[in-house]
């Protein structure tokens, strides 16, 4: 009787572990498939979702790029690097901003936070935050 219970339990456990989306078992290694966020307009794109995301992000950066100015109206020059995630809800969340000029850092943050809400990335079939890092040269 105990052997039958153990066998049934073993079969259910094995079936449940192989029913996971985006999970692949090979020998002793388990890999999961990471799916990037899907930018609005890329849902039915013929290009790969990563390529479409990159294209749309580049377009967004060009459209929202503004030079920060000092009190006299002069353009402030320098670099900023913004680290962010597209969270489980598909919204951008700033995790870190690096750069010597506060005004440039603020401008870079505004550009990233203006990214539209999108379909979030997935890991093993579940929504997950995906990290990005964008350098800015003003």
C-alpha positions as CSV (number, residue, x, y, z in Angstrom):
1,X,0.0,0.0,0.0
2,X,2.8,2.4,0.9
3,X,4.6,1.7,-2.4
4,X,1.4,2.6,-4.4
5,X,1.0,5.9,-2.5
6,X,4.7,6.7,-3.1
7,X,4.4,5.9,-6.8
8,X,1.3,8.1,-7.2
9,X,2.9,11.0,-5.4
10,X,6.0,10.6,-7.5
11,X,4.0,10.7,-10.7
12,X,2.0,13.8,-9.7
13,X,5.2,15.6,-8.6
14,X,7.0,14.8,-11.9
15,X,4.0,15.8,-14.0
16,X,3.6,19.1,-12.2
17,X,7.3,20.0,-12.6
18,X,7.3,19.4,-16.3
19,X,4.0,21.4,-16.8
20,X,5.8,24.7,-16.1
21,X,5.8,27.2,-19.0
22,X,9.2,28.5,-20.1
23,X,11.1,25.9,-18.1
24,X,13.4,23.4,-19.8
25,X,15.1,20.4,-18.1
26,X,18.2,18.9,-19.7
27,X,20.3,16.4,-17.9
28,X,20.9,18.0,-14.5
29,X,20.4,21.5,-15.7
30,X,17.2,23.5,-15.5
31,X,16.8,26.6,-17.7
32,X,14.0,29.2,-17.8
33,X,13.1,31.3,-20.7
34,X,13.1,35.1,-20.1
35,X,10.7,37.0,-22.3
36,X,11.4,40.8,-22.5
37,X,8.7,43.4,-21.9
38,X,6.5,44.2,-24.9
39,X,6.3,47.9,-25.9
40,X,2.9,49.1,-27.0
41,X,2.7,48.6,-30.8
42,X,5.1,45.6,-30.7
43,X,2.5,43.0,-29.9
44,X,2.1,41.9,-33.5
45,X,5.5,43.1,-34.8
46,X,7.2,40.9,-37.4
47,X,10.5,41.8,-35.8
48,X,11.5,40.0,-32.6
49,X,10.1,41.5,-29.4
50,X,13.6,42.4,-28.3
51,X,14.4,44.2,-31.5
52,X,11.1,46.0,-31.5
53,X,11.6,47.0,-27.8
54,X,15.1,48.4,-28.6
55,X,13.7,50.3,-31.6
56,X,10.8,51.8,-29.6
57,X,13.1,52.7,-26.7
58,X,15.5,54.5,-29.0
59,X,12.7,56.4,-30.7
60,X,11.3,57.3,-27.2
61,X,14.7,58.6,-26.1
62,X,15.1,60.7,-29.2
63,X,11.6,62.2,-28.9
64,X,11.9,63.1,-25.2
65,X,15.6,64.1,-25.1
66,X,16.0,67.7,-23.8
67,X,19.1,69.5,-22.8
68,X,19.2,70.7,-19.2
69,X,20.0,74.3,-18.7
70,X,21.6,76.2,-15.8
71,X,20.2,79.4,-14.2
72,X,21.6,81.6,-17.0
73,X,20.0,79.4,-19.7
74,X,23.3,77.8,-20.8
75,X,23.2,74.1,-21.8
76,X,24.7,71.8,-19.1
77,X,27.0,69.2,-20.6
78,X,27.9,65.9,-19.1
79,X,26.9,62.2,-18.7
80,X,24.3,60.3,-16.7
81,X,23.6,56.6,-16.5
82,X,20.1,55.5,-15.5
83,X,19.5,52.0,-14.2
84,X,15.8,50.9,-14.1
85,X,13.5,48.0,-14.3
86,X,10.3,47.4,-16.1
87,X,8.4,46.0,-13.2
88,X,5.7,43.3,-12.9
89,X,3.0,45.8,-13.9
90,X,4.9,46.9,-17.0
91,X,5.9,50.3,-15.6
92,X,9.5,51.8,-15.4
93,X,11.0,52.1,-12.0
94,X,14.3,53.9,-11.5
95,X,16.8,51.9,-9.4
96,X,19.9,54.1,-9.7
97,X,21.1,57.3,-11.4
98,X,24.8,58.0,-11.7
99,X,26.3,61.3,-12.9
100,X,28.0,64.3,-11.5
101,X,25.4,66.9,-12.5
102,X,22.1,66.8,-10.6
103,X,20.2,68.7,-13.4
104,X,21.3,66.1,-16.0
105,X,20.4,63.2,-13.7
106,X,16.9,64.7,-13.2
107,X,16.4,65.2,-16.9
108,X,17.5,61.6,-17.6
109,X,15.0,60.3,-14.9
110,X,12.2,62.3,-16.6
111,X,12.9,60.6,-19.9
112,X,12.9,57.1,-18.4
113,X,9.8,57.7,-16.3
114,X,7.9,58.9,-19.5
115,X,8.2,55.4,-20.9
116,X,4.7,54.1,-21.5
117,X,3.2,51.2,-19.6
118,X,3.7,47.9,-21.4
119,X,3.2,44.2,-21.1
120,X,5.7,43.1,-18.5
121,X,8.5,40.7,-19.1
122,X,8.1,37.1,-18.1
123,X,10.3,34.4,-16.5
124,X,9.0,30.9,-16.5
125,X,5.6,32.2,-17.7
126,X,5.2,34.6,-14.7
127,X,5.5,38.4,-14.8
128,X,8.9,39.6,-13.6
129,X,10.9,42.8,-13.4
130,X,13.5,43.1,-16.2
131,X,16.6,45.3,-15.6
132,X,17.9,47.9,-18.1
133,X,20.7,50.5,-18.1
134,X,20.8,53.5,-20.4
135,X,23.7,56.0,-20.7
136,X,22.9,59.6,-21.6
137,X,25.4,62.2,-23.0
138,X,24.1,65.7,-22.8
